[in-house]
Every structure is written in structure tokens, then in C-alpha cells.
Amino acid sequence: MTDISQELIARVRQASHDGTSLQIMGGGSKQFMGREPIGDPISLSEHKGIISYEPIELVLTARAGTPISEINSALAEHNQCLAFEPPTFNGQATLGGTLACHLSGPARPWSGSIRDHVLGIRLINGHAEELRFGGQVMKNVAGYDVSRMQAGAMGTLGIITEVSLKVMPKPAATVTIKQEMDAAKAIETMNRLSGQSKPLTGACWFDNHLYLRLAGARSAVDSTVNQWQGAALEDTDAFWSTLREQQLDYFLDASSLWRFSVKSSAAHVLPDEDWLFDWGGAQRWLRGDFTADKLEALAETAGGQVSLYRGGDRSQEVFHTQSEALQKLHQRLKHAFDPNGVFNPNRLYSWM
């Protein structure tokens, strides 16, 4: 366990004084996300360690540079887990980076995102002050939730130094069934089954097959498998782990990768293109070269947004175009936390 908070504060104070910018880094596993990073690198890889873990209370607090894989190992000793299933990216992903990039795994629609599990954080702002927001217990006080606002901010509002979050028990039984069907049928099936009171914790479609994960009490899982039918996978954990880590062959292609976040029931579009659906149809991956304008129009019709997740020209905007009103809101928040523009400038948008 290493605490380098004071070194980080000194770097921020100096950068603010000099008028320079800082590029916040953890394990470097998500450098491909967002616009091209600029600024002097400031690493949190040494700022790590689990500060407290109360299995009975189901809460854990760790420094931001703590690898997700290390947290998973500690939780596994007590048969517990991170219910939002974040990718570990070969052990390089850190807790702070996962929150900043708002990454969650296949269970996201049923178990919530990392934002839903955060109880509190410590954050160094642009004034070089380390502040605490939220708490370390389930019964948190109401108020302006700065902790959850860090999810997806990509470090533009400050340096996250510590995170407290809820953890959950592992399910007693898990089974995955596989059914062959096309994309349109898969969307209809995933939405219909998601509306049933069954232990569904994962629904993914690719390569013309639908994968449904059932997890919970053994009796409930076995009963649902009998009702829904399909071939049971021999190694359930391996499949969902490969999906979560984005290591399926689908993700290994060198072409640009687009991520849609839309209504799960939205109609299938561009049927001749290369798609993968996750989150019961709410997260849709599309591979290939497209213009952002075209895909944004499709995403808005589907009730959501689209971003260029990996590859492509990252000197341009990569996230969905924001309205003028939202741009002003983002800029005001940025100015409140980071008035001198020290942290990750332009990483989210060119105007922030």
C-alpha cells in the first residue's frame, strides 16, 4: 500500500501555478478512449492499496491506483464480487480509471453501473485541495452527488485518489444457455425475457447466437433453464469474462469500433454491418468506418447516443454531440472544479 497524495497535490499546485496541463494516468489500459491525451503525464499507479474492507457490511475503500484484479482477488476470498463486472484489461485497469471512464460489464442492466455502486471518493481539485465527497457506508446523506458525477468525466474534474463502493455476494449458481437466431429476433427475445421475473444477469448476441446468463439460487436457475431451453455452455465464466474483457474475436479487429447506448427495444439498423449486442440490447457495438453524423442520427432515433470507442481519428470529437445547454453546464462544472484547465484538457470534448 502506497499513499502518494502529497506528491500529487504538489504536482497539481505547480501545474496550476505554471499554467500547464496534466494527463492523468493509472495503469494506462484505457488510453485508447476519448480524444488524444495531452499534458504532462501524472501517474497514480503507485497510489494503490485497499484501505478498508468490511465483508459483513459489503463495503470496500481503496486508493485509485489499485488494480481491479487485486480488488477482485480480495473479494473472492469472501465469496463476494463487484456486481458491475468491470473489465480488468489484463490486470492493468485501476479502480480510479474504471470510475473515470464509467466502464461496467455484461451485468450492467440488472446490477447497475459503477456509478450506482460508488459511496464516496476523495478528489484533488484544480486548487490542489484534496476533498472528500460522499461516505463509506450504505446509508449516505443526500446532497449534490459529486462522487457519482466522476463516472464518465475521464478525469477532467480532478484527480480521484480514493473510492468507496458497495460489493455484493457471488451468486450460488450460474448457467448460460445459447440459442441460434438473427439480430432482430434477438432484440425481441432479450426484451421479452428481461421483463420476466427470472434470474437473468447477462444477455448478449453476436455471430448469429443469443447468449443468456442465469445466476442466483440453484432452484431458480435450473427452473428457468428448463423453461427457456437452449444449449448450456460448458464454461459459463470463460465466455462472459472474454466478453467483459473485450477479447472476443469481434473486438480484436483493427477497424474502428463504435459504441451505441440506446433503448434496448430499439429496432435493428444497418443489418448488413458487423454488430454485437450486449446489456440486453441497450449496448450495441458496430465495427467499421462510418461518419459520426450518420451514426448520431441513428442513435438519436433509437433513443440514445453513440461514441467512437476505439480506433479512428481521435483528434476529432469522439463522443456524441452535446446540445448548447449541456455544453454550458459541462463547462461550468469544469470551471468550478478546475478553473485553470489543469486536468485532461480536451479529453472529452475539444470545448472542455
Secondary structure, 3 states (H helix, E strand, C coil): CECCHHHHHHHHHHHHHHCCCEEEECCCCCCCCCCCCCCEEEECCCCECEEEEECCCCEEEEECCCEHHHHHHHHHCCCEECCCCCCCCCCCCEHHHHHHHCCCCCCHHHHCCHHHHEEEEEEECCCCCEEEEECCCCCCCCCCCHHHHCCCCCCCCCEEEEEEEECEECCCEEEEEEEECCHHHHHHHHHHHHCCCCCEEEEEEECCEEEEEEEECHHHHHHHHHHHCCEECCCHHHHHHHHHCCCCHHHHCCCCEEEEECCCCCCCCCCCCEEEEEHHHCEEEEECCCCHHHHHHHHHHCCCEEEEEECCCCCCCCCCCCCHHHHHHHHHHHHHHCCCCCECCCCCCCCC
